[in-house]
Amino acid sequence: MKTCLQSMQLLKLLKRIPRKFMQEQEVKILSLPALYIMETTMPESMIDSVNDYMDEYREKEERESLAPTLVGQINKGEQLLLDHTDERLAEYNHFICNLGAEYINHFGSSGNTVKGPKQVEIDQTWSVHSYDGDYNPLHDHGTKTTMGLSSAAWTKVPEQIGVVNAGSPTFSLYNESGYSDGCIVFQYGQTSTLDSERLKPAQSIVMTPEVGKLMVFPSWLQHMVYPFKGEGERRTIASNLNCWDVVPEDKPTPEEVQ
């Protein structure tokens, strides 16, 4: 009862404060980001070149499976280590290294500290060929450097994935919609169904695969991929990027962050 009376008294007090006084006061909202994800689209020529390389590589008997070191539950498809030095991946390599450098530049220009210039280079590139029922449980990535970036892009997506895009207002997980089938989920904090009522920003995001869509994110970011049903291949090319400290006497390159 005491708390109720105090609340009523406070409400009466606020009503007596002139609206003009409230409008004249400067009000700021501080946004405190927990994460940056970079999203772009691969050029058509790059998608074709990457697919040509992977199609040919999958036919080779000496192709190297990464199943022993990756958590993906890819029972009908396969996870393969790619030769990122192959000339057909040259455009892709240059593209993601420059994106990695741009990501670090954005991080630094957003009020965060980056200690000295960095050199971005590919640590490892692999492909994931997923079919009906294949999925990736929650995991993160690792790199040789403490500061590390990862990328993921799709070069083939079955037509039944993304009937309703995760960014659409009609996207829902209810009523067995299946809208999240084949989607990737990034998790960067604890979430609950009451978050919005508690004024707590979301700490996970669902993203729908699209041919050519490419994302760059910090390697520590946990993520998972839902399975899908039906025909078709969900083809992913992924990379880990090392971010080396640049020795002063080294000559800068296009991938070098200033």
C-alpha positions as semicolon CSV with decimal commas, in nm:
position;residue;x (nm);y (nm);z (nm)
1;M;0,000;0,000;0,000
2;K;0,281;0,237;0,083
3;T;0,449;0,173;-0,254
4;C;0,118;0,233;-0,434
5;L;0,066;0,565;-0,256
6;Q;0,420;0,675;-0,335
7;S;0,366;0,594;-0,705
8;M;0,045;0,797;-0,710
9;Q;0,217;1,092;-0,544
10;L;0,499;1,075;-0,800
11;L;0,247;1,068;-1,085
12;K;0,073;1,380;-0,948
13;L;0,411;1,552;-0,919
14;L;0,499;1,474;-1,281
15;K;0,165;1,611;-1,397
16;R;0,251;1,943;-1,234
17;I;0,579;1,972;-1,430
18;P;0,514;2,194;-1,735
19;R;0,538;2,006;-2,066
20;K;0,743;2,294;-2,208
21;F;1,008;2,237;-1,941
22;M;1,031;1,869;-2,033
23;Q;1,059;1,948;-2,404
24;E;1,344;2,193;-2,351
25;Q;1,563;1,941;-2,174
26;E;1,821;1,757;-2,383
27;V;1,766;1,382;-2,382
28;K;2,023;1,132;-2,504
29;I;1,995;0,762;-2,567
30;L;2,325;0,576;-2,540
31;S;2,347;0,273;-2,770
32;L;2,596;0,019;-2,638
33;P;2,660;-0,234;-2,917
34;A;2,763;-0,585;-2,823
35;L;2,840;-0,699;-3,177
36;Y;2,904;-0,598;-3,538
37;I;2,815;-0,825;-3,831
38;M;2,911;-0,718;-4,182
39;E;2,681;-0,826;-4,466
40;T;2,731;-0,793;-4,840
41;T;2,670;-0,976;-5,168
42;M;2,924;-1,164;-5,375
43;P;2,945;-1,066;-5,744
44;E;2,795;-1,319;-5,987
45;S;3,135;-1,388;-6,140
46;M;3,273;-1,478;-5,797
47;I;2,983;-1,711;-5,720
48;D;3,030;-1,891;-6,053
49;S;3,405;-1,922;-6,008
50;V;3,371;-2,057;-5,654
51;N;3,105;-2,308;-5,759
52;D;3,312;-2,425;-6,057
53;Y;3,607;-2,488;-5,829
54;M;3,399;-2,675;-5,569
55;D;3,218;-2,885;-5,830
56;E;3,552;-3,000;-5,972
57;Y;3,711;-3,048;-5,630
58;R;3,428;-3,272;-5,508
59;E;3,500;-3,515;-5,789
60;K;3,862;-3,566;-5,680
61;E;3,947;-3,874;-5,477
62;E;4,215;-3,680;-5,287
63;R;3,972;-3,421;-5,155
64;E;4,024;-3,364;-4,782
65;S;3,734;-3,399;-4,541
66;L;3,721;-3,173;-4,237
67;A;3,461;-3,385;-4,059
68;P;3,714;-3,483;-3,786
69;T;3,771;-3,115;-3,692
70;L;3,431;-2,952;-3,760
71;V;3,119;-2,995;-3,548
72;G;2,879;-3,001;-3,844
73;Q;2,644;-3,298;-3,847
74;I;2,667;-3,333;-4,223
75;N;2,558;-3,693;-4,278
76;K;2,429;-3,669;-4,634
77;G;2,674;-3,407;-4,755
78;E;3,037;-3,330;-4,675
79;Q;3,272;-3,068;-4,527
80;L;3,586;-3,011;-4,732
81;L;3,911;-2,822;-4,686
82;L;3,961;-2,597;-4,988
83;D;4,287;-2,484;-5,145
84;H;4,253;-2,107;-5,107
85;T;4,561;-2,061;-5,327
86;D;4,371;-2,194;-5,632
87;E;4,337;-1,916;-5,891
88;R;3,961;-1,966;-5,911
89;L;3,938;-1,850;-5,549
90;A;4,167;-1,548;-5,602
91;E;3,879;-1,300;-5,642
92;Y;3,705;-1,443;-5,336
93;N;4,026;-1,427;-5,129
94;H;4,091;-1,064;-5,212
95;F;3,727;-0,978;-5,148
96;I;3,704;-1,123;-4,796
97;C;4,046;-0,994;-4,688
98;N;3,944;-0,643;-4,784
99;L;3,614;-0,689;-4,605
100;G;3,806;-0,806;-4,299
101;A;4,020;-0,492;-4,309
102;E;3,709;-0,277;-4,346
103;Y;3,549;-0,455;-4,050
104;I;3,846;-0,370;-3,826
105;N;3,843;-0,010;-3,951
106;H;3,474;0,016;-3,861
107;F;3,539;-0,135;-3,518
108;G;3,810;0,121;-3,452
109;S;3,609;0,416;-3,583
110;S;3,313;0,322;-3,360
111;G;3,490;0,420;-3,040
112;N;3,680;0,096;-2,985
113;T;4,056;0,065;-2,953
114;V;4,263;-0,120;-3,212
115;K;4,630;-0,144;-3,115
116;G;4,825;-0,061;-3,427
117;P;4,773;-0,156;-3,793
118;K;4,672;-0,511;-3,881
119;Q;4,740;-0,739;-4,175
120;V;4,443;-0,958;-4,268
121;E;4,510;-1,294;-4,431
122;I;4,324;-1,619;-4,482
123;D;4,393;-1,888;-4,226
124;Q;4,168;-2,158;-4,372
125;T;3,882;-2,189;-4,617
126;W;3,634;-2,477;-4,635
127;S;3,302;-2,572;-4,789
128;V;2,993;-2,727;-4,635
129;H;2,761;-2,923;-4,863
130;S;2,438;-2,975;-4,669
131;Y;2,133;-3,178;-4,767
132;D;1,804;-3,281;-4,608
133;G;1,850;-3,314;-4,230
134;D;2,211;-3,190;-4,212
135;Y;2,284;-2,922;-3,952
136;N;2,551;-2,741;-3,747
137;P;2,520;-2,727;-3,366
138;L;2,621;-2,420;-3,166
139;H;2,992;-2,344;-3,207
140;D;3,252;-2,074;-3,265
141;H;3,576;-2,056;-3,465
142;G;3,942;-2,013;-3,385
143;T;4,234;-1,842;-3,558
144;K;4,610;-1,827;-3,512
145;T;4,581;-1,466;-3,392
146;T;4,395;-1,338;-3,086
147;M;4,203;-1,099;-3,308
148;G;4,029;-1,318;-3,561
149;L;3,746;-1,287;-3,811
150;S;3,531;-1,544;-3,986
151;S;3,318;-1,531;-4,296
152;A;3,032;-1,738;-4,433
153;A;2,862;-1,719;-4,771
154;W;2,613;-1,926;-4,967
155;T;2,661;-2,021;-5,330
156;K;2,365;-2,261;-5,354
157;V;2,036;-2,249;-5,160
158;P;1,736;-2,485;-5,204
159;E;1,419;-2,302;-5,307
160;Q;1,226;-2,414;-4,998
161;I;1,465;-2,220;-4,771
162;G;1,366;-1,859;-4,720
163;V;1,004;-1,875;-4,831
164;V;0,966;-1,607;-4,565
165;N;1,289;-1,418;-4,495
166;A;1,401;-1,381;-4,133
167;G;1,395;-1,004;-4,181
168;S;1,029;-1,002;-4,283
169;P;0,761;-0,877;-4,040
170;T;0,568;-1,201;-4,106
171;F;0,860;-1,422;-3,997
172;S;0,757;-1,640;-3,702
173;L;0,867;-1,959;-3,530
174;Y;0,512;-2,040;-3,420
175;N;0,257;-2,274;-3,578
176;E;0,531;-2,503;-3,711
177;S;0,603;-2,245;-3,978
178;G;0,934;-2,395;-4,088
179;Y;1,052;-2,041;-4,169
180;S;1,381;-2,097;-3,982
181;D;1,465;-2,420;-4,167
182;G;1,817;-2,396;-4,308
183;C;1,880;-2,059;-4,144
184;I;2,188;-1,951;-3,950
185;V;2,151;-1,817;-3,596
186;F;2,407;-1,593;-3,426
187;Q;2,398;-1,605;-3,046
188;Y;2,581;-1,338;-2,843
189;G;2,405;-1,348;-2,507
190;Q;2,130;-1,507;-2,305
191;T;1,779;-1,467;-2,443
192;S;1,431;-1,533;-2,310
193;T;1,070;-1,489;-2,418
194;L;1,031;-1,200;-2,172
195;D;1,318;-0,992;-2,309
196;S;1,099;-0,731;-2,480
197;E;0,881;-0,689;-2,172
198;R;1,198;-0,638;-1,966
199;L;1,326;-0,379;-2,218
200;K;1,618;-0,609;-2,293
201;P;1,752;-0,593;-2,652
202;A;1,770;-0,917;-2,846
203;Q;2,100;-1,103;-2,817
204;S;2,053;-1,341;-3,105
205;I;1,967;-1,298;-3,470
206;V;1,834;-1,536;-3,735
207;M;1,955;-1,482;-4,091
208;T;1,811;-1,649;-4,398
209;P;2,053;-1,793;-4,657
210;E;2,048;-1,634;-5,000
211;V;2,273;-1,712;-5,294
212;G;2,565;-1,469;-5,283
213;K;2,497;-1,335;-4,933
214;L;2,825;-1,309;-4,740
215;M;2,880;-1,219;-4,376
216;V;3,193;-1,127;-4,179
217;F;3,189;-1,157;-3,801
218;P;3,430;-1,198;-3,507
219;S;3,549;-1,557;-3,469
220;W;3,433;-1,571;-3,107
221;L;3,070;-1,529;-3,212
222;Q;2,873;-1,847;-3,148
223;H;2,640;-1,961;-3,421
224;M;2,444;-2,261;-3,542
225;V;2,263;-2,373;-3,855
226;Y;1,919;-2,533;-3,854
227;P;1,844;-2,837;-4,072
228;F;1,606;-2,817;-4,366
229;K;1,377;-3,065;-4,537
230;G;1,345;-3,161;-4,900
231;E;1,556;-3,165;-5,211
232;G;1,856;-2,951;-5,295
233;E;2,197;-2,852;-5,165
234;R;2,270;-2,574;-4,921
235;R;2,629;-2,488;-5,019
236;T;2,845;-2,271;-4,794
237;I;3,197;-2,139;-4,835
238;A;3,353;-2,025;-4,508
239;S;3,687;-1,882;-4,402
240;N;3,881;-1,788;-4,092
241;L;4,095;-1,474;-4,114
242;N;4,409;-1,405;-3,913
243;C;4,467;-1,042;-3,813
244;W;4,842;-1,001;-3,767
245;D;5,016;-0,701;-3,616
246;V;5,202;-0,514;-3,889
247;V;5,575;-0,467;-3,838
248;P;5,655;-0,098;-3,909
249;E;5,902;-0,169;-4,188
250;D;5,653;-0,385;-4,379
251;K;5,509;-0,238;-4,694
252;P;5,131;-0,179;-4,681
253;T;4,899;-0,382;-4,904
254;P;4,535;-0,329;-5,004
255;E;4,433;-0,564;-4,722
256;E;4,628;-0,372;-4,459
257;V;4,435;-0,175;-4,202
258;Q;4,572;0,171;-4,133
